[in-house]
Amino acid sequence: MTISDMIRELCDRMDISLAELCRRIGQTPQNFNKKLQRGTVSSEEIVQIAKVLNIGYEQVFVLPDGEKIGIRR
């Protein structure tokens, strides 16, 4: 599943349109749709999406010993 697929599924599950999500993160739907098509949504934008939807987001590397390095919001 791509990040674009994940964002679309998130909108479905949160019962919010993609256009409304774009407004909440301060982007135009046209601009954000292009990013989704190209797969160029940044980590910072993903964190911002989680923040405006009041949900958690984790991006981690898991080392062989189980230690985790990453972003948690």
CHARMM internal coordinates of N, CA and C (Angstrom, degrees):
IC EDIT
DIST 1 N 1 CA 1.4449
DIST 1 CA 1 C 1.5268
ANGL 1 N 1 CA 1 C 108.35
DIST 1 C 2 N 1.3089
ANGL 1 CA 1 C 2 N 117.00
DIHE 1 N 1 CA 1 C 2 N 130.63
DIST 2 N 2 CA 1.4636
ANGL 1 C 2 N 2 CA 121.42
DIHE 1 CA 1 C 2 N 2 CA 179.73
DIST 2 CA 2 C 1.5253
ANGL 2 N 2 CA 2 C 109.90
DIHE 1 C 2 N 2 CA 2 C -83.40
DIST 2 C 3 N 1.3178
ANGL 2 CA 2 C 3 N 116.16
DIHE 2 N 2 CA 2 C 3 N 166.21
DIST 3 N 3 CA 1.4649
ANGL 2 C 3 N 3 CA 120.39
DIHE 2 CA 2 C 3 N 3 CA 177.08
DIST 3 CA 3 C 1.5297
ANGL 3 N 3 CA 3 C 109.75
DIHE 2 C 3 N 3 CA 3 C -62.50
DIST 3 C 4 N 1.3220
ANGL 3 CA 3 C 4 N 116.86
DIHE 3 N 3 CA 3 C 4 N -35.05
DIST 4 N 4 CA 1.4683
ANGL 3 C 4 N 4 CA 120.26
DIHE 3 CA 3 C 4 N 4 CA 177.54
DIST 4 CA 4 C 1.5260
ANGL 4 N 4 CA 4 C 110.62
DIHE 3 C 4 N 4 CA 4 C -62.14
DIST 4 C 5 N 1.3420
ANGL 4 CA 4 C 5 N 116.27
DIHE 4 N 4 CA 4 C 5 N -43.83
DIST 5 N 5 CA 1.4647
ANGL 4 C 5 N 5 CA 120.86
DIHE 4 CA 4 C 5 N 5 CA 176.94
DIST 5 CA 5 C 1.5282
ANGL 5 N 5 CA 5 C 110.72
DIHE 4 C 5 N 5 CA 5 C -62.01
DIST 5 C 6 N 1.3218
ANGL 5 CA 5 C 6 N 115.32
DIHE 5 N 5 CA 5 C 6 N -41.31
DIST 6 N 6 CA 1.4676
ANGL 5 C 6 N 6 CA 119.75
DIHE 5 CA 5 C 6 N 6 CA -179.48
DIST 6 CA 6 C 1.5219
ANGL 6 N 6 CA 6 C 111.18
DIHE 5 C 6 N 6 CA 6 C -63.26
DIST 6 C 7 N 1.3203
ANGL 6 CA 6 C 7 N 117.23
DIHE 6 N 6 CA 6 C 7 N -42.21
DIST 7 N 7 CA 1.4667
ANGL 6 C 7 N 7 CA 120.57
DIHE 6 CA 6 C 7 N 7 CA -179.56
DIST 7 CA 7 C 1.5229
ANGL 7 N 7 CA 7 C 110.43
DIHE 6 C 7 N 7 CA 7 C -66.34
DIST 7 C 8 N 1.3156
ANGL 7 CA 7 C 8 N 117.19
DIHE 7 N 7 CA 7 C 8 N -41.01
DIST 8 N 8 CA 1.4728
ANGL 7 C 8 N 8 CA 120.20
DIHE 7 CA 7 C 8 N 8 CA 178.12
DIST 8 CA 8 C 1.5337
ANGL 8 N 8 CA 8 C 110.79
DIHE 7 C 8 N 8 CA 8 C -64.40
DIST 8 C 9 N 1.3299
ANGL 8 CA 8 C 9 N 116.92
DIHE 8 N 8 CA 8 C 9 N -42.55
DIST 9 N 9 CA 1.4610
ANGL 8 C 9 N 9 CA 120.18
DIHE 8 CA 8 C 9 N 9 CA 178.15
DIST 9 CA 9 C 1.5249
ANGL 9 N 9 CA 9 C 110.84
DIHE 8 C 9 N 9 CA 9 C -65.67
DIST 9 C 10 N 1.3142
ANGL 9 CA 9 C 10 N 116.89
DIHE 9 N 9 CA 9 C 10 N -39.08
DIST 10 N 10 CA 1.4545
ANGL 9 C 10 N 10 CA 121.54
DIHE 9 CA 9 C 10 N 10 CA 176.82
DIST 10 CA 10 C 1.5237
ANGL 10 N 10 CA 10 C 110.66
DIHE 9 C 10 N 10 CA 10 C -58.38
DIST 10 C 11 N 1.3282
ANGL 10 CA 10 C 11 N 116.40
DIHE 10 N 10 CA 10 C 11 N -45.49
DIST 11 N 11 CA 1.4707
ANGL 10 C 11 N 11 CA 120.13
DIHE 10 CA 10 C 11 N 11 CA 178.35
DIST 11 CA 11 C 1.5251
ANGL 11 N 11 CA 11 C 110.50
DIHE 10 C 11 N 11 CA 11 C -60.23
DIST 11 C 12 N 1.3273
ANGL 11 CA 11 C 12 N 117.10
DIHE 11 N 11 CA 11 C 12 N -43.41
DIST 12 N 12 CA 1.4685
ANGL 11 C 12 N 12 CA 120.59
DIHE 11 CA 11 C 12 N 12 CA 178.15
DIST 12 CA 12 C 1.5268
ANGL 12 N 12 CA 12 C 110.90
DIHE 11 C 12 N 12 CA 12 C -59.97
DIST 12 C 13 N 1.3086
ANGL 12 CA 12 C 13 N 116.22
DIHE 12 N 12 CA 12 C 13 N -48.61
DIST 13 N 13 CA 1.4677
ANGL 12 C 13 N 13 CA 120.23
DIHE 12 CA 12 C 13 N 13 CA -176.55
DIST 13 CA 13 C 1.5235
ANGL 13 N 13 CA 13 C 112.53
DIHE 12 C 13 N 13 CA 13 C -69.08
DIST 13 C 14 N 1.3398
ANGL 13 CA 13 C 14 N 116.87
DIHE 13 N 13 CA 13 C 14 N -30.90
DIST 14 N 14 CA 1.4677
ANGL 13 C 14 N 14 CA 120.85
DIHE 13 CA 13 C 14 N 14 CA 179.52
DIST 14 CA 14 C 1.5242
ANGL 14 N 14 CA 14 C 111.49
DIHE 13 C 14 N 14 CA 14 C -88.41
DIST 14 C 15 N 1.3373
ANGL 14 CA 14 C 15 N 116.41
DIHE 14 N 14 CA 14 C 15 N 0.13
DIST 15 N 15 CA 1.4645
ANGL 14 C 15 N 15 CA 122.85
DIHE 14 CA 14 C 15 N 15 CA 179.75
DIST 15 CA 15 C 1.5350
ANGL 15 N 15 CA 15 C 111.50
DIHE 14 C 15 N 15 CA 15 C 54.66
DIST 15 C 16 N 1.3329
ANGL 15 CA 15 C 16 N 114.60
DIHE 15 N 15 CA 15 C 16 N 51.41
DIST 16 N 16 CA 1.4654
ANGL 15 C 16 N 16 CA 121.84
DIHE 15 CA 15 C 16 N 16 CA 179.22
DIST 16 CA 16 C 1.5277
ANGL 16 N 16 CA 16 C 107.17
DIHE 15 C 16 N 16 CA 16 C -134.90
DIST 16 C 17 N 1.3073
ANGL 16 CA 16 C 17 N 116.31
DIHE 16 N 16 CA 16 C 17 N 141.20
DIST 17 N 17 CA 1.4617
ANGL 16 C 17 N 17 CA 119.05
DIHE 16 CA 16 C 17 N 17 CA 178.21
DIST 17 CA 17 C 1.5250
ANGL 17 N 17 CA 17 C 109.61
DIHE 16 C 17 N 17 CA 17 C -75.82
DIST 17 C 18 N 1.2979
ANGL 17 CA 17 C 18 N 115.59
DIHE 17 N 17 CA 17 C 18 N 156.56
DIST 18 N 18 CA 1.4541
ANGL 17 C 18 N 18 CA 120.02
DIHE 17 CA 17 C 18 N 18 CA 176.96
DIST 18 CA 18 C 1.5308
ANGL 18 N 18 CA 18 C 109.78
DIHE 17 C 18 N 18 CA 18 C -62.99
DIST 18 C 19 N 1.3325
ANGL 18 CA 18 C 19 N 116.62
DIHE 18 N 18 CA 18 C 19 N -36.69
DIST 19 N 19 CA 1.4685
ANGL 18 C 19 N 19 CA 120.69
DIHE 18 CA 18 C 19 N 19 CA 178.44
DIST 19 CA 19 C 1.5290
ANGL 19 N 19 CA 19 C 110.94
DIHE 18 C 19 N 19 CA 19 C -62.38
DIST 19 C 20 N 1.3330
ANGL 19 CA 19 C 20 N 117.31
DIHE 19 N 19 CA 19 C 20 N -40.84
DIST 20 N 20 CA 1.4681
ANGL 19 C 20 N 20 CA 120.62
DIHE 19 CA 19 C 20 N 20 CA 178.53
DIST 20 CA 20 C 1.5241
ANGL 20 N 20 CA 20 C 110.63
DIHE 19 C 20 N 20 CA 20 C -66.63
DIST 20 C 21 N 1.3243
ANGL 20 CA 20 C 21 N 117.24
DIHE 20 N 20 CA 20 C 21 N -40.87
DIST 21 N 21 CA 1.4559
ANGL 20 C 21 N 21 CA 120.29
DIHE 20 CA 20 C 21 N 21 CA 176.34
DIST 21 CA 21 C 1.5232
ANGL 21 N 21 CA 21 C 110.09
DIHE 20 C 21 N 21 CA 21 C -58.53
DIST 21 C 22 N 1.3140
ANGL 21 CA 21 C 22 N 116.92
DIHE 21 N 21 CA 21 C 22 N -44.12
DIST 22 N 22 CA 1.4672
ANGL 21 C 22 N 22 CA 121.62
DIHE 21 CA 21 C 22 N 22 CA 179.46
DIST 22 CA 22 C 1.5196
ANGL 22 N 22 CA 22 C 111.11
DIHE 21 C 22 N 22 CA 22 C -58.80
DIST 22 C 23 N 1.3235
ANGL 22 CA 22 C 23 N 116.25
DIHE 22 N 22 CA 22 C 23 N -45.08
DIST 23 N 23 CA 1.4747
ANGL 22 C 23 N 23 CA 119.95
DIHE 22 CA 22 C 23 N 23 CA 178.81
DIST 23 CA 23 C 1.5271
ANGL 23 N 23 CA 23 C 110.55
DIHE 22 C 23 N 23 CA 23 C -60.74
DIST 23 C 24 N 1.3222
ANGL 23 CA 23 C 24 N 116.54
DIHE 23 N 23 CA 23 C 24 N -41.62
DIST 24 N 24 CA 1.4701
ANGL 23 C 24 N 24 CA 119.74
DIHE 23 CA 23 C 24 N 24 CA -178.00
DIST 24 CA 24 C 1.5234
ANGL 24 N 24 CA 24 C 112.89
DIHE 23 C 24 N 24 CA 24 C -66.56
DIST 24 C 25 N 1.3275
ANGL 24 CA 24 C 25 N 117.15
DIHE 24 N 24 CA 24 C 25 N -29.08
DIST 25 N 25 CA 1.4743
ANGL 24 C 25 N 25 CA 119.46
DIHE 24 CA 24 C 25 N 25 CA 179.25
DIST 25 CA 25 C 1.5292
ANGL 25 N 25 CA 25 C 111.62
DIHE 24 C 25 N 25 CA 25 C -96.72
DIST 25 C 26 N 1.3366
ANGL 25 CA 25 C 26 N 115.99
DIHE 25 N 25 CA 25 C 26 N 4.67
DIST 26 N 26 CA 1.4646
ANGL 25 C 26 N 26 CA 119.93
DIHE 25 CA 25 C 26 N 26 CA 174.01
DIST 26 CA 26 C 1.5135
ANGL 26 N 26 CA 26 C 114.72
DIHE 25 C 26 N 26 CA 26 C 77.96
DIST 26 C 27 N 1.3242
ANGL 26 CA 26 C 27 N 117.12
DIHE 26 N 26 CA 26 C 27 N 29.25
DIST 27 N 27 CA 1.4647
ANGL 26 C 27 N 27 CA 120.45
DIHE 26 CA 26 C 27 N 27 CA 177.93
DIST 27 CA 27 C 1.5223
ANGL 27 N 27 CA 27 C 109.33
DIHE 26 C 27 N 27 CA 27 C -124.80
DIST 27 C 28 N 1.3022
ANGL 27 CA 27 C 28 N 115.73
DIHE 27 N 27 CA 27 C 28 N 155.09
DIST 28 N 28 CA 1.4570
ANGL 27 C 28 N 28 CA 119.06
DIHE 27 CA 27 C 28 N 28 CA 175.42
DIST 28 CA 28 C 1.5239
ANGL 28 N 28 CA 28 C 108.81
DIHE 27 C 28 N 28 CA 28 C -78.12
DIST 28 C 29 N 1.3325
ANGL 28 CA 28 C 29 N 117.21
DIHE 28 N 28 CA 28 C 29 N 147.51
DIST 29 N 29 CA 1.4594
ANGL 28 C 29 N 29 CA 118.92
DIHE 28 CA 28 C 29 N 29 CA 177.04
DIST 29 CA 29 C 1.5313
ANGL 29 N 29 CA 29 C 112.54
DIHE 28 C 29 N 29 CA 29 C -57.78
DIST 29 C 30 N 1.3203
ANGL 29 CA 29 C 30 N 116.93
DIHE 29 N 29 CA 29 C 30 N -36.57
DIST 30 N 30 CA 1.4637
ANGL 29 C 30 N 30 CA 120.17
DIHE 29 CA 29 C 30 N 30 CA -179.73
DIST 30 CA 30 C 1.5263
ANGL 30 N 30 CA 30 C 111.06
DIHE 29 C 30 N 30 CA 30 C -62.15
DIST 30 C 31 N 1.3268
ANGL 30 CA 30 C 31 N 116.33
DIHE 30 N 30 CA 30 C 31 N -47.00
DIST 31 N 31 CA 1.4610
ANGL 30 C 31 N 31 CA 120.75
DIHE 30 CA 30 C 31 N 31 CA -179.33
DIST 31 CA 31 C 1.5299
ANGL 31 N 31 CA 31 C 111.07
DIHE 30 C 31 N 31 CA 31 C -64.30
DIST 31 C 32 N 1.3348
ANGL 31 CA 31 C 32 N 116.57
DIHE 31 N 31 CA 31 C 32 N -45.63
DIST 32 N 32 CA 1.4515
ANGL 31 C 32 N 32 CA 119.65
DIHE 31 CA 31 C 32 N 32 CA -176.69
DIST 32 CA 32 C 1.5237
ANGL 32 N 32 CA 32 C 111.49
DIHE 31 C 32 N 32 CA 32 C -69.12
DIST 32 C 33 N 1.3282
ANGL 32 CA 32 C 33 N 117.18
DIHE 32 N 32 CA 32 C 33 N -37.05
DIST 33 N 33 CA 1.4656
ANGL 32 C 33 N 33 CA 120.19
DIHE 32 CA 32 C 33 N 33 CA 176.87
DIST 33 CA 33 C 1.5196
ANGL 33 N 33 CA 33 C 111.38
DIHE 32 C 33 N 33 CA 33 C -60.96
DIST 33 C 34 N 1.3317
ANGL 33 CA 33 C 34 N 117.05
DIHE 33 N 33 CA 33 C 34 N -37.54
DIST 34 N 34 CA 1.4703
ANGL 33 C 34 N 34 CA 120.51
DIHE 33 CA 33 C 34 N 34 CA 177.13
DIST 34 CA 34 C 1.5328
ANGL 34 N 34 CA 34 C 109.99
DIHE 33 C 34 N 34 CA 34 C -63.87
DIST 34 C 35 N 1.3348
ANGL 34 CA 34 C 35 N 116.50
DIHE 34 N 34 CA 34 C 35 N -40.76
DIST 35 N 35 CA 1.4624
ANGL 34 C 35 N 35 CA 119.90
DIHE 34 CA 34 C 35 N 35 CA 177.92
DIST 35 CA 35 C 1.5279
ANGL 35 N 35 CA 35 C 110.64
DIHE 34 C 35 N 35 CA 35 C -63.43
DIST 35 C 36 N 1.3305
ANGL 35 CA 35 C 36 N 116.73
DIHE 35 N 35 CA 35 C 36 N -40.22
DIST 36 N 36 CA 1.4595
ANGL 35 C 36 N 36 CA 120.08
DIHE 35 CA 35 C 36 N 36 CA 178.04
DIST 36 CA 36 C 1.5182
ANGL 36 N 36 CA 36 C 110.90
DIHE 35 C 36 N 36 CA 36 C -64.20
DIST 36 C 37 N 1.3160
ANGL 36 CA 36 C 37 N 117.28
DIHE 36 N 36 CA 36 C 37 N -42.34
DIST 37 N 37 CA 1.4667
ANGL 36 C 37 N 37 CA 121.16
DIHE 36 CA 36 C 37 N 37 CA 179.92
DIST 37 CA 37 C 1.5255
ANGL 37 N 37 CA 37 C 111.53
DIHE 36 C 37 N 37 CA 37 C -63.83
DIST 37 C 38 N 1.3381
ANGL 37 CA 37 C 38 N 116.32
DIHE 37 N 37 CA 37 C 38 N -39.59
DIST 38 N 38 CA 1.4634
ANGL 37 C 38 N 38 CA 120.68
DIHE 37 CA 37 C 38 N 38 CA -178.79
DIST 38 CA 38 C 1.5273
ANGL 38 N 38 CA 38 C 112.47
DIHE 37 C 38 N 38 CA 38 C -83.69
DIST 38 C 39 N 1.3278
ANGL 38 CA 38 C 39 N 116.32
DIHE 38 N 38 CA 38 C 39 N -15.31
DIST 39 N 39 CA 1.4657
ANGL 38 C 39 N 39 CA 119.94
DIHE 38 CA 38 C 39 N 39 CA -176.46
DIST 39 CA 39 C 1.5118
ANGL 39 N 39 CA 39 C 112.27
DIHE 38 C 39 N 39 CA 39 C 72.94
DIST 39 C 40 N 1.3351
ANGL 39 CA 39 C 40 N 116.42
DIHE 39 N 39 CA 39 C 40 N 35.71
DIST 40 N 40 CA 1.4636
ANGL 39 C 40 N 40 CA 120.35
DIHE 39 CA 39 C 40 N 40 CA -176.04
DIST 40 CA 40 C 1.5316
ANGL 40 N 40 CA 40 C 112.82
DIHE 39 C 40 N 40 CA 40 C -113.75
DIST 40 C 41 N 1.3204
ANGL 40 CA 40 C 41 N 117.56
DIHE 40 N 40 CA 40 C 41 N 28.78
DIST 41 N 41 CA 1.4658
ANGL 40 C 41 N 41 CA 120.83
DIHE 40 CA 40 C 41 N 41 CA 175.92
DIST 41 CA 41 C 1.5249
ANGL 41 N 41 CA 41 C 107.08
DIHE 40 C 41 N 41 CA 41 C -72.02
DIST 41 C 42 N 1.3287
ANGL 41 CA 41 C 42 N 116.96
DIHE 41 N 41 CA 41 C 42 N 127.62
DIST 42 N 42 CA 1.4684
ANGL 41 C 42 N 42 CA 120.63
DIHE 41 CA 41 C 42 N 42 CA -175.80
DIST 42 CA 42 C 1.5244
ANGL 42 N 42 CA 42 C 111.66
DIHE 41 C 42 N 42 CA 42 C -82.13
DIST 42 C 43 N 1.3244
ANGL 42 CA 42 C 43 N 115.21
DIHE 42 N 42 CA 42 C 43 N 162.29
DIST 43 N 43 CA 1.4641
ANGL 42 C 43 N 43 CA 121.41
DIHE 42 CA 42 C 43 N 43 CA 175.66
DIST 43 CA 43 C 1.5238
ANGL 43 N 43 CA 43 C 110.77
DIHE 42 C 43 N 43 CA 43 C -59.10
DIST 43 C 44 N 1.3182
ANGL 43 CA 43 C 44 N 115.96
DIHE 43 N 43 CA 43 C 44 N -38.68
DIST 44 N 44 CA 1.4644
ANGL 43 C 44 N 44 CA 120.50
DIHE 43 CA 43 C 44 N 44 CA 179.68
DIST 44 CA 44 C 1.5290
ANGL 44 N 44 CA 44 C 110.78
DIHE 43 C 44 N 44 CA 44 C -63.77
DIST 44 C 45 N 1.3314
ANGL 44 CA 44 C 45 N 116.89
DIHE 44 N 44 CA 44 C 45 N -38.89
DIST 45 N 45 CA 1.4653
ANGL 44 C 45 N 45 CA 120.30
DIHE 44 CA 44 C 45 N 45 CA 178.24
DIST 45 CA 45 C 1.5202
ANGL 45 N 45 CA 45 C 110.93
DIHE 44 C 45 N 45 CA 45 C -67.30
DIST 45 C 46 N 1.3174
ANGL 45 CA 45 C 46 N 117.09
DIHE 45 N 45 CA 45 C 46 N -36.85
DIST 46 N 46 CA 1.4584
ANGL 45 C 46 N 46 CA 120.78
DIHE 45 CA 45 C 46 N 46 CA 178.43
DIST 46 CA 46 C 1.5258
ANGL 46 N 46 CA 46 C 110.43
DIHE 45 C 46 N 46 CA 46 C -65.37
DIST 46 C 47 N 1.3197
ANGL 46 CA 46 C 47 N 116.79
DIHE 46 N 46 CA 46 C 47 N -42.59
DIST 47 N 47 CA 1.4643
ANGL 46 C 47 N 47 CA 121.34
DIHE 46 CA 46 C 47 N 47 CA 176.76
DIST 47 CA 47 C 1.5292
ANGL 47 N 47 CA 47 C 109.71
DIHE 46 C 47 N 47 CA 47 C -61.90
DIST 47 C 48 N 1.3302
ANGL 47 CA 47 C 48 N 116.65
DIHE 47 N 47 CA 47 C 48 N -41.14
DIST 48 N 48 CA 1.4641
ANGL 47 C 48 N 48 CA 120.97
DIHE 47 CA 47 C 48 N 48 CA 179.04
DIST 48 CA 48 C 1.5334
ANGL 48 N 48 CA 48 C 110.80
DIHE 47 C 48 N 48 CA 48 C -63.71
DIST 48 C 49 N 1.3241
ANGL 48 CA 48 C 49 N 117.36
DIHE 48 N 48 CA 48 C 49 N -40.17
DIST 49 N 49 CA 1.4672
ANGL 48 C 49 N 49 CA 121.45
DIHE 48 CA 48 C 49 N 49 CA 177.21
DIST 49 CA 49 C 1.5303
ANGL 49 N 49 CA 49 C 109.87
DIHE 48 C 49 N 49 CA 49 C -59.65
DIST 49 C 50 N 1.3247
ANGL 49 CA 49 C 50 N 116.32
DIHE 49 N 49 CA 49 C 50 N -47.78
DIST 50 N 50 CA 1.4625
ANGL 49 C 50 N 50 CA 120.16
DIHE 49 CA 49 C 50 N 50 CA 179.05
DIST 50 CA 50 C 1.5195
ANGL 50 N 50 CA 50 C 111.01
DIHE 49 C 50 N 50 CA 50 C -59.51
DIST 50 C 51 N 1.3178
ANGL 50 CA 50 C 51 N 116.49
DIHE 50 N 50 CA 50 C 51 N -40.39
DIST 51 N 51 CA 1.4677
ANGL 50 C 51 N 51 CA 120.71
DIHE 50 CA 50 C 51 N 51 CA -178.90
DIST 51 CA 51 C 1.5207
ANGL 51 N 51 CA 51 C 111.48
DIHE 50 C 51 N 51 CA 51 C -64.45
DIST 51 C 52 N 1.3405
ANGL 51 CA 51 C 52 N 117.82
DIHE 51 N 51 CA 51 C 52 N -48.07
DIST 52 N 52 CA 1.4690
ANGL 51 C 52 N 52 CA 119.59
DIHE 51 CA 51 C 52 N 52 CA -176.58
DIST 52 CA 52 C 1.5276
ANGL 52 N 52 CA 52 C 111.76
DIHE 51 C 52 N 52 CA 52 C -70.41
DIST 52 C 53 N 1.3370
ANGL 52 CA 52 C 53 N 117.71
DIHE 52 N 52 CA 52 C 53 N -23.87
DIST 53 N 53 CA 1.4626
ANGL 52 C 53 N 53 CA 120.63
DIHE 52 CA 52 C 53 N 53 CA 177.90
DIST 53 CA 53 C 1.5283
ANGL 53 N 53 CA 53 C 112.23
DIHE 52 C 53 N 53 CA 53 C -93.52
DIST 53 C 54 N 1.3327
ANGL 53 CA 53 C 54 N 115.84
DIHE 53 N 53 CA 53 C 54 N -2.05
DIST 54 N 54 CA 1.4602
ANGL 53 C 54 N 54 CA 122.20
DIHE 53 CA 53 C 54 N 54 CA 178.53
DIST 54 CA 54 C 1.5379
ANGL 54 N 54 CA 54 C 111.23
DIHE 53 C 54 N 54 CA 54 C 57.51
DIST 54 C 55 N 1.3346
ANGL 54 CA 54 C 55 N 114.40
DIHE 54 N 54 CA 54 C 55 N 49.25
DIST 55 N 55 CA 1.4590
ANGL 54 C 55 N 55 CA 121.09
DIHE 54 CA 54 C 55 N 55 CA 178.59
DIST 55 CA 55 C 1.5274
ANGL 55 N 55 CA 55 C 108.65
DIHE 54 C 55 N 55 CA 55 C -129.54
DIST 55 C 56 N 1.3044
ANGL 55 CA 55 C 56 N 116.35
DIHE 55 N 55 CA 55 C 56 N 166.16
DIST 56 N 56 CA 1.4551
ANGL 55 C 56 N 56 CA 120.91
DIHE 55 CA 55 C 56 N 56 CA 178.13
DIST 56 CA 56 C 1.5194
ANGL 56 N 56 CA 56 C 111.76
DIHE 55 C 56 N 56 CA 56 C -84.44
DIST 56 C 57 N 1.3146
ANGL 56 CA 56 C 57 N 114.71
DIHE 56 N 56 CA 56 C 57 N 158.22
DIST 57 N 57 CA 1.4648
ANGL 56 C 57 N 57 CA 121.82
DIHE 56 CA 56 C 57 N 57 CA 175.07
DIST 57 CA 57 C 1.5168
ANGL 57 N 57 CA 57 C 107.56
DIHE 56 C 57 N 57 CA 57 C -148.80
DIST 57 C 58 N 1.3269
ANGL 57 CA 57 C 58 N 116.04
DIHE 57 N 57 CA 57 C 58 N 133.32
DIST 58 N 58 CA 1.4608
ANGL 57 C 58 N 58 CA 121.33
DIHE 57 CA 57 C 58 N 58 CA 177.58
DIST 58 CA 58 C 1.5205
ANGL 58 N 58 CA 58 C 109.51
DIHE 57 C 58 N 58 CA 58 C -130.07
DIST 58 C 59 N 1.3133
ANGL 58 CA 58 C 59 N 115.09
DIHE 58 N 58 CA 58 C 59 N 135.46
DIST 59 N 59 CA 1.4620
ANGL 58 C 59 N 59 CA 121.43
DIHE 58 CA 58 C 59 N 59 CA 172.01
DIST 59 CA 59 C 1.5152
ANGL 59 N 59 CA 59 C 105.44
DIHE 58 C 59 N 59 CA 59 C -135.20
DIST 59 C 60 N 1.3304
ANGL 59 CA 59 C 60 N 116.36
DIHE 59 N 59 CA 59 C 60 N 114.04
DIST 60 N 60 CA 1.4634
ANGL 59 C 60 N 60 CA 118.86
DIHE 59 CA 59 C 60 N 60 CA -173.21
DIST 60 CA 60 C 1.5223
ANGL 60 N 60 CA 60 C 112.46
DIHE 59 C 60 N 60 CA 60 C -138.05
DIST 60 C 61 N 1.3162
ANGL 60 CA 60 C 61 N 114.11
DIHE 60 N 60 CA 60 C 61 N 152.66
DIST 61 N 61 CA 1.4525
ANGL 60 C 61 N 61 CA 122.77
DIHE 60 CA 60 C 61 N 61 CA 164.71
DIST 61 CA 61 C 1.5291
ANGL 61 N 61 CA 61 C 104.94
DIHE 60 C 61 N 61 CA 61 C -101.32
DIST 61 C 62 N 1.3171
ANGL 61 CA 61 C 62 N 116.72
DIHE 61 N 61 CA 61 C 62 N 138.08
DIST 62 N 62 CA 1.4583
ANGL 61 C 62 N 62 CA 120.64
DIHE 61 CA 61 C 62 N 62 CA 178.04
DIST 62 CA 62 C 1.5250
ANGL 62 N 62 CA 62 C 107.45
DIHE 61 C 62 N 62 CA 62 C -114.22
DIST 62 C 63 N 1.3251
ANGL 62 CA 62 C 63 N 114.83
DIHE 62 N 62 CA 62 C 63 N 116.33
DIST 63 N 63 CA 1.4643
ANGL 62 C 63 N 63 CA 121.62
DIHE 62 CA 62 C 63 N 63 CA -179.26
DIST 63 CA 63 C 1.5292
ANGL 63 N 63 CA 63 C 110.03
DIHE 62 C 63 N 63 CA 63 C -76.37
DIST 63 C 64 N 1.3472
ANGL 63 CA 63 C 64 N 117.55
DIHE 63 N 63 CA 63 C 64 N 161.97
DIST 64 N 64 CA 1.4742
ANGL 63 C 64 N 64 CA 120.54
DIHE 63 CA 63 C 64 N 64 CA -179.19
DIST 64 CA 64 C 1.5267
ANGL 64 N 64 CA 64 C 113.66
DIHE 63 C 64 N 64 CA 64 C -54.03
DIST 64 C 65 N 1.3354
ANGL 64 CA 64 C 65 N 117.37
DIHE 64 N 64 CA 64 C 65 N -31.37
DIST 65 N 65 CA 1.4701
ANGL 64 C 65 N 65 CA 119.86
DIHE 64 CA 64 C 65 N 65 CA -179.44
DIST 65 CA 65 C 1.5319
ANGL 65 N 65 CA 65 C 112.44
DIHE 64 C 65 N 65 CA 65 C -84.90
DIST 65 C 66 N 1.3481
ANGL 65 CA 65 C 66 N 117.18
DIHE 65 N 65 CA 65 C 66 N 3.18
DIST 66 N 66 CA 1.4621
ANGL 65 C 66 N 66 CA 120.97
DIHE 65 CA 65 C 66 N 66 CA 178.71
DIST 66 CA 66 C 1.5138
ANGL 66 N 66 CA 66 C 114.51
DIHE 65 C 66 N 66 CA 66 C 93.63
DIST 66 C 67 N 1.3335
ANGL 66 CA 66 C 67 N 117.30
DIHE 66 N 66 CA 66 C 67 N -9.93
DIST 67 N 67 CA 1.4600
ANGL 66 C 67 N 67 CA 120.13
DIHE 66 CA 66 C 67 N 67 CA 177.78
DIST 67 CA 67 C 1.5176
ANGL 67 N 67 CA 67 C 109.66
DIHE 66 C 67 N 67 CA 67 C -63.92
DIST 67 C 68 N 1.3317
ANGL 67 CA 67 C 68 N 116.18
DIHE 67 N 67 CA 67 C 68 N 142.48
DIST 68 N 68 CA 1.4602
ANGL 67 C 68 N 68 CA 120.85
DIHE 67 CA 67 C 68 N 68 CA -178.14
DIST 68 CA 68 C 1.5243
ANGL 68 N 68 CA 68 C 110.54
DIHE 67 C 68 N 68 CA 68 C -115.23
DIST 68 C 69 N 1.3151
ANGL 68 CA 68 C 69 N 114.56
DIHE 68 N 68 CA 68 C 69 N 138.75
DIST 69 N 69 CA 1.4638
ANGL 68 C 69 N 69 CA 122.80
DIHE 68 CA 68 C 69 N 69 CA 175.48
DIST 69 CA 69 C 1.5024
ANGL 69 N 69 CA 69 C 106.22
DIHE 68 C 69 N 69 CA 69 C -124.91
DIST 69 C 70 N 1.3445
ANGL 69 CA 69 C 70 N 117.06
DIHE 69 N 69 CA 69 C 70 N 122.64
DIST 70 N 70 CA 1.4429
ANGL 69 C 70 N 70 CA 115.97
DIHE 69 CA 69 C 70 N 70 CA 179.24
DIST 70 CA 70 C 1.5116
ANGL 70 N 70 CA 70 C 115.43
DIHE 69 C 70 N 70 CA 70 C 174.71
DIST 70 C 71 N 1.3210
ANGL 70 CA 70 C 71 N 112.33
DIHE 70 N 70 CA 70 C 71 N -167.81
DIST 71 N 71 CA 1.4571
ANGL 70 C 71 N 71 CA 123.37
DIHE 70 CA 70 C 71 N 71 CA -178.54
DIST 71 CA 71 C 1.5237
ANGL 71 N 71 CA 71 C 107.57
DIHE 70 C 71 N 71 CA 71 C -102.13
DIST 71 C 72 N 1.3061
ANGL 71 CA 71 C 72 N 116.23
DIHE 71 N 71 CA 71 C 72 N 129.74
DIST 72 N 72 CA 1.4626
ANGL 71 C 72 N 72 CA 120.93
DIHE 71 CA 71 C 72 N 72 CA 173.02
DIST 72 CA 72 C 1.5104
ANGL 72 N 72 CA 72 C 107.58
DIHE 71 C 72 N 72 CA 72 C -133.44
DIST 72 C 73 N 1.2927
ANGL 72 CA 72 C 73 N 115.63
DIHE 72 N 72 CA 72 C 73 N 124.12
DIST 73 N 73 CA 1.4792
ANGL 72 C 73 N 73 CA 120.44
DIHE 72 CA 72 C 73 N 73 CA 178.54
DIST 73 CA 73 C 1.4927
ANGL 73 N 73 CA 73 C 109.21
DIHE 72 C 73 N 73 CA 73 C -133.42
END
COOR INIT
IC SEED 1 N 1 CA 1 C
IC BUILD
